[in-house]
């Protein structure tokens, strides 16, 4: 803004002209007596702000309109991105539909083949193994020699005891002769009763000494007999634990411990049976004498008939799973079967009523409760507790907690949150 211009009176003459006129009118007056000119009044300056520009209001309204349009656009973009992310979560490979159906009357269990009778044969006394007379797979009968232990100095001790026995027998014969010679003398009154009793006592002492020497020999002969290890029953040698020259020290647990190389010589087994574990939920469907079929991994195309002969009275708990051990007798034992083979057992129990069925792999446990995983919000797995029924191995009955045709997870998808 330009500086204000001072206003001047319209009838004011120039300063020079005024002085000239005054001097011409009265030359005698002094210039110092002239009245100075009255200064012009100066009004105060007013500074005013410019009026608002119409363009600035229009820009503000446009910004508000743009923000109003941008918020729904961003929300729509977020929704679209979320839908795109959900579209990538294909639950098809990870889920199935529950169905209504009837399970076949079969209870499936897993186990292994084992011997009906099995024992680790050990010597009664520690010592060195001198000779092993059998090999793995050999059939033996009860009482057959299996191995021999080192007798050490037992032979010399037996010979010494035999010499002592002969000496005791000779002393007894001498004492008997003296007694027989002195008895007639006592009847004739040649010797007293005390002398006769002395001969009788000597004879009895010599007789007891002979018996003791004979018992000591019998004990040593028993020890020598025990150095020969014999089969306790007829069966097959299933495993060898020691070799000739090994020092064997038997223990009380050697008869049942597999692989007791320092305590046993061989393992003797008789018969063949199947030992399996049945879940608690299926135990009520089993009965003694029930027929079953056994399949082993070595012969997957064959089924071996069996019969349930024993159900354990006590449960076994492993990883919070309760099961019972059962034993099956093979009705037609095959020579191809071996101890320790893995076996799958199918018990034929009859048909079951229709129920909601799910794959057994879909059953999970959370906080100690069984259940299944439903498809929840954003296709995340959602736990649903259920009451389980019987299982055929592949499928499991659902008594309550799940309706038919419900989609459930059989495997966790990669986007699933970590579950307990």
Secondary structure, 3 states (H helix, E strand, C coil): CCCCCCCCCCCCCCHHHHHHHHHHHCCCCCHHHCCCCCCCCCCCCCCCCCCCCHHHHHHHHHHHHHHHHHHHHHHHHHHHHHHHHHHHCCCHHHEEECEEECCCCEEEEEEEEECCEEEEECCCCCEEEEEECCCCCCEECCCCEEEEECCCCHHHHHHHHHHHHHHHHHHHHHHHHHHHHHHHHHHHCCCCHHHHHHHHHHHHHHHHHHHHHHHHHHHHHHHHHHCEEECCCCEEEEEECCCCCCEECCCCCCCCCCCCCCCCCEEEEECCEEEEEEEHHHHCCCCCCCEEEEEECCEEEEEEEEEEEEEEEEEEEECCEEEEEEEEEECCCCCCCCCCCEEEEEEECCCCCCEEEEEHHHCEEECCEEEEEEECHHHCEEEEECEEEEECCCEEEEEECCCCCCEEECCCCCCCCCCC
